Amino acid sequence: MRRSLAVGMTLSTLVAAAPVNAQDARAALNAAAKALGATELKSYEMTASGESWAAGQSPAPGSPWPRFVVRSLTRSVNYETASLRDVWVRTQGEEPPRGGGVQPVRGEQRQVFVVSGDHAWNVVNDAAIPAPIALATRQLELWATPHGVLRAAQSANASVQGRVIVFGAPGKYLTRVTLDRGNLVERVNATLPNPVLGDIPVTIEYAGYKDFGGTKFPTRIKQTAGGFPTLDLTVTEVRPNVSVDIVVPDNVRAATTPYATVTPQMVADGVWYLTGGTHHSVAIEMSDHLIVVEAPLNDERALAVLTEARSLVANKPVRYVINSHHHFDHAGGLRAFAAEGVTVITHEINRRFFDRAFAARATIDPDHLAKSDRKPAAVEGVRDKRVLSDATRTVEIHHIAGILHDDGMLMVYLPKEQLLIEADAYTPSPPNTPPPSPPSPFTVSLADNIARLGLTVDRLLPLHGRIVPLADLHQAAGRAN
């Protein structure tokens, strides 16, 4: 087997209709490869521009993902080493900015996303940041390219029925490919595992094929996820068989379970800031139970946070998990908490969304909830305010009204300790760096809501970044005085 599929690419043969025999299937795949000029294609570099949408970052459940302008996308692919590198340059697509996806973008933003074999990572300021949560998606981006589909299908002895090819990577994705009458790849329908939704459908459409150096490439690429657009690109240049050398950094290769590292920091009696990586949580001890604020990312992170919280106070169960908002990176661990019988508290606007999400099937890569025999715990909604109180302490949950990041955004306030827990409304800059100019409208909204509610805050516990005094928020909001 070629090395490109030996690296974590054990492909299964799945098809709904009875396939033609192996000889005819091989002939059909060879004909498609010949039509594309894919037989001798080992690598390429593509340049495109257009629009992209940030999946899972909508301003409200059921609304489209936020849109960005793609000034340029440079995609480098090496099929021999199962590697892909995307270099994006994007700008703000909507004013005012609504939703997530690292908003607002001031000027041009450069992003670098990479996959090689079974390793995925991002490059930020020349530093490689492991991103295993993106592995399945990026492997699909590699093997769902028109030439990658055929290469994978040929190596896997995939099922072929007429102009439909079906193959999959167990635990990663299932793919159904449609060829047009000229044997060119017209559409790829895939199912991917998703920490929030269980399974999520992805569709990629290719059109406007042109010849680039003897190989045919589409000049128009459109993609949807969960029924909403995620990509609309116009390809301007393709360079076949160029040198594409992508080496897995040592720290990425060594990061086998990066989301499982949880570091507790006691910030007040019975209150712990649970950090480690990009997304944080907070554990709060009550008289006979624990409350966890935020279950981010995925099962690995959620179960590690649960284990750490239970070890801090071994004789008290985790009764509630408070969700700041419905964005995928901040809600990806909720299915695991629900499987453990922990009641989810979220804004009322999200309640039905999570009810459906917990009932959804996870068939491609069964998660903790899918494997559990327990009925998921209840989802409880908050509209403007809810107070959880006992003889030990009071915990206030407030809606962040009017914030454009998410219509159902919640923050958590501990009045006795004068601590405020929030996500994405304000992420502190590194120490000794100037505040953003102009201020983020999300940060301004947070400052306005703290003032509107009359909250006395000493320190903020952001769910990204680091603990800071309230004065840092005021400075970032342009209100230093």
ABEGO torsion letter per residue (X at the ends): XBAAAABGBBBBBBBABBBBBAAAAAAAAAAAAAAAGAAABABBBBBBBEBBBBBGABABBGBBBBBBBBABBBBBBBAAAGBBBBBBBBBBABOBBBEBGGOBBBEBBBBBBBBBEABBBBBBGGBBBBBAAAAAAAAAAAAABAAAAAAAAAAAGBBBBEABBBBBBBGABBBBBBBBAAGBBABBBBBBBBAAAGBBBBBBBBBGBBBBGGBBBBABBBBBBGGBBABBBBBABBBBGBBBBBBBBAAAAABABAAABBBBBBABBGBBBBBEEABBBBBBBBAABBBBBEBBGBAAAAAAAAAAAAAABAABBBABBBBABABAAAAAAAAAAAAAGBBBBBBAAAAAAAAAAAABBBAABBBAAAABABBBBBBBBBAABBBBBBAABBBBBBBBBGBAABAABBBBBBAAAGBBBBBGABBBBBBGBBBBOBBBAAAAAAAAAAAAAGBBBABBBBABEBBBBAAAAAAAAGAAX
